[in-house]
Amino acid sequence: MKRYMEILAFCMLFMAFFLSGCSLSPTNMGVLIGTNLALSGKGMSYSTSTERGIELAKDMVNDRGGLLGRPVQIVSVDNYGKPEDAEAAIQQLTVRHVSAIIGPDLTDCTRAVLPNVEAVKIPLISPACTQPDITVDPKSHEVYRYIFRAAYIDASQGRAMADYALKQLHVKRAAVFYYPDKTYAQGLAEYFRSAFAASGGEVPVYIPVEEVQDLTKYLSLLQRENVDVIYLPGYDDWTIPAITLLRSHGISQPLLGPDGWNGPKMERDVDTSYLTQVYYTDHYAGHDASEAARRFSQAYYEKYGEWPDSYAALGYDAFMMTAEAIERCQSAEAPDVARELEKTIDYDGATGTISLDANHDAIKDVFIMTFKDGQPELAATIPKDRQTQ
């Protein structure tokens, strides 16, 4: 009898451990959302902001009861800003059975993971990538089934800036200087030129410039061609020296740029007097842009003690779009979430009202930013229907 009781006790203990193990399964732990971001290394400043926006969104969702009656947990993997580590991160997140992945937000890291994501069938939302080949295979022209984005694409921002230049700055003749070894800059240059010309403007100067100092060769050309606006697509490491050079040589025409100009470097590293008539496209226009932006901005400030940037806002929106998809389909299974993300219409977010088109690209307004007393401020909002030239 004693032996029987010992065996029974052992069996009960085994069952207790077994059931305890079951309680740690993905279903019972909560809804898991993965992040694949550069929390160290190249791109850390961008990704840290993105991660903060995601964490804020997670906290807000959990404060109102979580998803599907379960708490949401973030599974964060650092990709160090390296494509090979971004690929490895996908495998780690797959093992954790996440419902969706947010990031990478660096273009080269995102491109590297596309085949893996399609293979494991987990939806991935890139918060900040704007180049077209992120959601559509450039060779087959087929839409990647599991890749989405929260940012608008480069075609939208290039066309929006052309619209603003023609209709609100009332310029007619543009020069375009772009860094030749960056597909980002090349694409934006062509989108702007095509849209500007299609709407009645002229682009008599269209020149690739690798070394910023080489811009001095073309100063007289700007005068001869009677150029009244200059577009400088590229990231701030190229455009900040370009702006400084042009302004220091007496070029006073409006200078235009893309979302690669956003961030603190512009106001920190460019003389305030040079920022007059400087305009760039951005995803987030600050807390005054909408009620949703105000709520996000205030909550972010209360959590972190500073105001958010565009990357934080895009991370927040990427998470909230995912959360809404999970609630709509009442499932945390990755394929279900992917199918529901495709149906995203009029999500009211920090970066605007977002719908996803057939290519899984975000369709939303583009903000034109300028500077007042050295600080960014909203100059104009270009609606969706004026980004399609």
HELIX and SHEET records of a PDB file:
HELIX    1   1 LYS A    2  CYS A   22  1                                  21    
HELIX    2   2 PRO A   26  MET A   29  1                                   4    
HELIX    3   3 MET A   44  ASP A   63  1                                  20    
HELIX    4   4 PRO A   83  VAL A   95  1                                  13    
HELIX    5   5 THR A  107  VAL A  120  1                                  14    
HELIX    6   6 PRO A  132  ILE A  134  5                                   3    
HELIX    7   7 ASP A  154  LYS A  167  1                                  14    
HELIX    8   8 THR A  183  ALA A  198  1                                  16    
HELIX    9   9 VAL A  212  TYR A  218  5                                   7    
HELIX   10  10 LEU A  219  ARG A  224  1                                   6    
HELIX   11  11 ASP A  236  SER A  248  1                                  13    
HELIX   12  12 ASP A  259  TRP A  261  5                                   3    
HELIX   13  13 PRO A  264  ASP A  269  1                                   6    
HELIX   14  14 THR A  272  LEU A  275  5                                   4    
HELIX   15  15 GLU A  291  TYR A  304  1                                  14    
HELIX   16  16 SER A  310  CYS A  329  1                                  20    
HELIX   17  17 ALA A  334  LEU A  341  1                                   8    
HELIX   18  18 LYS A  384  ARG A  386  5                                   3    
SHEET    1   A 5 VAL A  72  ASP A  78  0                                        
SHEET    2   A 5 VAL A  31  LEU A  37  1                                        
SHEET    3   A 5 ALA A 100  ILE A 102  1                                        
SHEET    4   A 5 LEU A 124  SER A 126  1                                        
SHEET    5   A 5 ILE A 147  ARG A 149  1                                        
SHEET    1   B 7 GLU A 202  PRO A 208  0                                        
SHEET    2   B 7 ARG A 173  TYR A 178  1                                        
SHEET    3   B 7 VAL A 229  TYR A 231  1                                        
SHEET    4   B 7 LEU A 255  GLY A 257  1                                        
SHEET    5   B 7 VAL A 278  ASP A 282  1                                        
SHEET    6   B 7 VAL A 366  LYS A 372 -1                                        
SHEET    7   B 7 GLN A 375  ILE A 382 -1                                        
SHEET    1   C 3 TYR A 347  GLY A 349  0                                        
SHEET    2   C 3 GLY A 352  LEU A 356 -1                                        
SHEET    3   C 3 ALA A 362  ILE A 363 -1                                        
END                                                                             
